[in-house]
Amino acid sequence: MIASHASWTNRNAPWRDTFCTFALLSILVAAPAFLMILLLDPQLVLPALSILLFSDAMITALLALAKSENIALENVTLWDIAGAFTMMGCAAAILGEPDQVALFFEQPVEQHPGTPAMGDSHHAP
C-alpha cells in the first residue's frame, strides 16, 4: 500500500512542481495588485498595473527560459502565461491616459494651448 502511494507521488511530481510554479506566479500578481489598489490613487492604478504585468511577464519568460523541461498545465506553458501577462499589460497601458502615466512618474504635464489649467474653474473672457 505504501509502495503504491510512493509510485503515485513520483509519477505526479511534475504536476506538483507545476502547481507550485503557477501558485508563485499568482502571488506575484495578486499581492502587489491588491496593494496598488489600496495604496495608490485610483488614477495611478492602471499605469502601475501595466508596469507590474510587464515585469511579471519578464519574470515568467525568464523562468520558462531557465526550465529545461516545458512545464505545461493542460497544454498551457510558461511561455503562454508570459504572453498573457504581456497582453494584459498592454491593455492596462492602452486604457490608461498619458496624463496618468506622467503623474505616476511625477513629471509635469504640459498643458495644450487653449485648455484651462486643472485648478481653473472659470474661463477668461
Rosetta blueprint (number, residue, H / E / L):
1 M L
2 I H
3 A H
4 S H
5 H H
6 A H
7 S H
8 W H
9 T H
10 N H
11 R H
12 N L
13 A H
14 P H
15 W H
16 R H
17 D H
18 T H
19 F H
20 C H
21 T H
22 F H
23 A H
24 L H
25 L H
26 S H
27 I H
28 L H
29 V H
30 A H
31 A H
32 P H
33 A H
34 F H
35 L H
36 M H
37 I H
38 L H
39 L H
40 L L
41 D L
42 P H
43 Q H
44 L H
45 V H
46 L H
47 P H
48 A H
49 L H
50 S H
51 I H
52 L H
53 L H
54 F H
55 S H
56 D H
57 A H
58 M H
59 I H
60 T H
61 A H
62 L H
63 L H
64 A H
65 L H
66 A H
67 K L
68 S L
69 E L
70 N L
71 I L
72 A E
73 L E
74 E L
75 N L
76 V E
77 T E
78 L H
79 W H
80 D H
81 I H
82 A H
83 G H
84 A H
85 F H
86 T H
87 M H
88 M H
89 G H
90 C H
91 A H
92 A H
93 A H
94 I H
95 L H
96 G L
97 E L
98 P H
99 D H
100 Q H
101 V H
102 A H
103 L H
104 F H
105 F L
106 E L
107 Q L
108 P L
109 V L
110 E L
111 Q L
112 H L
113 P L
114 G L
115 T L
116 P L
117 A L
118 M L
119 G L
120 D L
121 S L
122 H L
123 H L
124 A L
125 P L
